[in-house]
Amino acid sequence: MRALVKGAAGAALLLALAGCSGSPTGIGALETPARPSDKLDAGLGNVNVLPDSTRLLMEKEDRAFYVALADNFAKHGVCLIIVDLEVDEASAGCGKVGPEPLELGVSGVKAKLIQDRYDASRELAADWEQLHPNLLVWGL
């Protein structure tokens, strides 16, 4: 019985230390119910995402920022997508998001996809904006 209690306490400690957000990606935005505004219409070229997984994080000025699951999640992880609303073109970067953010830069705008509870103090001190709990942006 004593070993069982220690094992359960150890498992609880590991979950707490892992910072579990309820999402296997650590990105809570991917766990929210889809809304009509989450539909991504801009062309993505050779980036393949699961269409029903796209979530609009924020629109600001002439840019829209989305997150989505890559169609081959095990290999490519999640995708950060920046849409230039003036020309309806999208750029995306895919990868694993963990303690280090996934960063994408397009036409002088940089964005970082971050996990829930990420400490953004360093970026905020360097003039990045946190537009969403999972998004930092610089250059708007």
N, C-alpha and C positions, 0 to 999 in steps of 0.2 A: 504494500500500500504506500509506503514511504517513497519508493522509487517512482510510482505512478504520479504522486503529487509533485515530486521534483521534475519529472518529465513534462507534466502539464504546465508547471510554472516556467520551465525553460522555453517551451513552445510559445507561451504568451509573451515572454520577454523578447524572443526573436521577432514575433510579429510587431511588437511595439517598436523595436529598433529598426525594422525594415521600413517603418513609416507607411504602412499599408493604407492606400487611399480608397480601396474598394475597386480599383481598376487594375487589371493586370499590367497596364502600361504606366500606371502612376499618374495618368492624365485624366482628371475628373471630367473634363469636357466631353470625352468620348463616351462617358456613361450617361449623359443627359439624353432625354428623349429628343428625337429629331423634330425639327420645325421646318416649315416651308423655306425659310431663309437659309437653311443648311445646304440646300441643293446647289451644287457647283456646276455652273453652265460653261465656264471658260474652258478652252481647250488645254489639255495637259501634255500633249505630245506623247512622249514615250513613258510617262509616269503612270503606273497602273495602281489605282486605289480602289477599295471596295466602295462603290457608289453610295450605299446606304450608311456608310460610316462617317461621311463628311460632316463636320460641325463648323459653323461660322463662329470664330472667336471674337472678331471685331471688324468693323469698317471704320476707317478714318481717312479723311481727305480723299484721295483717289486710289486708295488701296483697300483690299479686303484680305483678311487673314483667316485661313482655315486649317484645321487638323483633320487627318483621316488615317485609317489603317491601310497599310500597303496591301495589295492583293496577295502577296506572299509574306505575311506578317513574320513568320519564323525567320525569313532571310532579310527582309527589308525594314521591319518594325513599323514605325509610324511616319507619317509625312506631314511636313509643314508646307503650306501652300500660300503663296502671295499672288493675288490677282491685281493687275493694273486695270482699274475700272474704266479708264479712258480708252484703252485699246482692246479690252476684254481678252487679255493674254495672261496666262498663269505660268508661274515658275514654282518648282517644288524641290524639296530635298527630303530624303527619307533616311531613317536610321534608328538606332536605339536611343532612347532618352533615359538617362539615369541620373547619377549625381551631376553629370555634365549635360548642359542643354544641347539641343539640336539647333544649329544656327544656319540661317539662309540669308544671303544678301542679294538684292536686285535693285539696280538703278539708284544706288546711293541710300537705299533703305535696308537696314538690317533687322532681322527678327530672330528671336530665340524662343523655341518651344521648351517649356520647363515643366517639371513634375509638380504636383501639388506639394505645398509646403516648402518649395525651393526658397532658399535665402537669397533674395535678389539685391541685397544691400550694396554689394560691390557695383553692380550694373547701374542701380539707381543713383549712386554717387558719381557715376560717369555719364550722366545725362540720358540714360535709357528711361523709357516710360513703361510702366506695367499697365497694359490696356485690358488685360484679362488675367485671372489667376494662373493661367498656363501660357501667357504670352508677354514677352518683353520686346519693345521696338525702339529703334534708334534711327534718326534721320528724317522723320516726318516734319 
